[in-house]
Amino acid sequence: MAKKLILAALIFLFVLNMAAPAYCGDSVKKLGRGFCNIFTCVFELPLQMSRINNADGPMAAGSWGLLKGLGMTCVRLTVGLYEVVTFPIPFPKKYSPILTDPEFFFEQENW
C-alpha cells in the first residue's frame, strides 16, 4: 500500500511539473524572479559599497555607499515580495520585470 501511495505521489508531482508551464506561461518566471530578488537582496549592500569605493573612495563608500546599499536592498526586497504575491497576474504588461537592469542580481557583469 505504501509503495502504491509513493508511486502515485511521484506520478502526480511529475504531471504537475509538466503542466505548470502550460498553464502559467511567464508567471512561473515572475515567481522565480520574485524569490530570487527576496533571497539576493542582502547582496546589494556590499555591492553598492564596493562600487562607490571604487569610484569615490572609502569615505564615500562608508557613507553614501552604505545608504545606497540599504536603499537598493529595500527596493529589491519590495519588488521581490510584490512579484511573489502577484505572480499569477500579468501586470506589468505580459509579466515584464520591474527591475530591468539587471533583472536578476547575479546577472551583473561588474561586481
C-alpha positions in Angstrom: 0.0 0.0 0.0 2.8 2.4 0.9 4.6 1.7 -2.4 1.5 2.5 -4.4 1.0 5.7 -2.5 4.6 6.8 -3.1 4.3 5.9 -6.8 1.1 7.8 -7.1 2.7 10.8 -5.4 5.7 10.7 -7.8 3.4 10.5 -10.8 1.3 13.4 -9.5 4.4 15.5 -9.0 5.7 14.6 -12.5 2.4 15.5 -14.1 2.1 18.7 -12.1 5.6 19.7 -13.1 4.9 19.2 -16.7 1.6 21.1 -16.6 2.8 24.2 -14.8 4.4 25.9 -17.8 1.4 25.1 -20.0 -1.0 26.9 -17.7 1.3 29.6 -16.3 3.4 30.8 -19.2 5.6 33.5 -17.9 4.1 33.7 -14.4 6.5 30.9 -13.3 9.4 33.1 -14.3 7.8 36.0 -12.4 7.5 33.8 -9.3 11.1 32.7 -9.6 12.3 36.2 -10.2 10.5 37.3 -7.1 12.0 34.6 -4.9 15.5 35.4 -6.4 15.1 39.0 -5.5 14.0 38.2 -2.0 16.9 35.9 -1.3 19.6 38.0 -3.0 18.6 41.5 -1.7 21.2 41.3 1.1 24.0 41.3 -1.5 23.1 44.8 -2.7 24.7 46.3 0.4 28.3 45.1 -0.2 27.9 45.6 -4.0 26.9 49.2 -3.7 29.5 49.9 -1.1 32.2 48.3 -3.4 31.1 50.3 -6.4 31.1 53.6 -4.5 34.5 52.7 -3.0 36.0 52.0 -6.5 34.6 55.3 -7.9 34.9 57.7 -5.0 37.0 56.1 -2.2 36.4 54.6 1.2 34.9 57.6 2.9 32.2 57.8 0.3 31.7 54.0 0.5 31.2 54.2 4.3 28.5 56.9 4.0 26.9 57.2 0.6 27.6 53.6 -0.4 26.0 52.3 2.8 22.9 54.4 2.3 22.6 53.4 -1.4 23.1 49.8 -0.5 20.4 49.9 2.2 18.1 51.6 -0.3 18.7 49.1 -3.1 18.3 46.2 -0.6 14.8 47.6 0.3 13.9 48.1 -3.3 15.0 44.6 -4.4 13.2 43.0 -1.4 10.0 45.0 -2.0 9.9 44.2 -5.7 10.6 40.5 -4.9 7.7 40.4 -2.4 5.4 42.1 -4.9 6.3 39.7 -7.7 5.8 36.6 -5.4 2.4 37.8 -4.3 1.2 38.9 -7.7 2.8 36.2 -9.9 -0.5 34.9 -11.4 -1.5 38.4 -12.5 0.0 39.5 -15.9 0.9 43.0 -14.6 3.1 44.8 -15.6 2.3 44.1 -19.2 3.0 40.4 -20.1 4.8 39.6 -16.8 7.7 42.0 -17.6 10.2 42.6 -14.9 10.0 45.7 -12.7 13.8 45.8 -12.1 15.3 45.6 -15.6 19.0 46.5 -15.0 19.6 43.7 -14.0 16.5 41.5 -13.9 18.3 39.1 -11.6 21.0 40.1 -9.1 23.7 37.7 -10.3 23.4 38.9 -14.0 25.6 41.9 -13.1 28.9 42.0 -15.0 30.9 44.3 -13.0 31.0 43.5 -9.3 
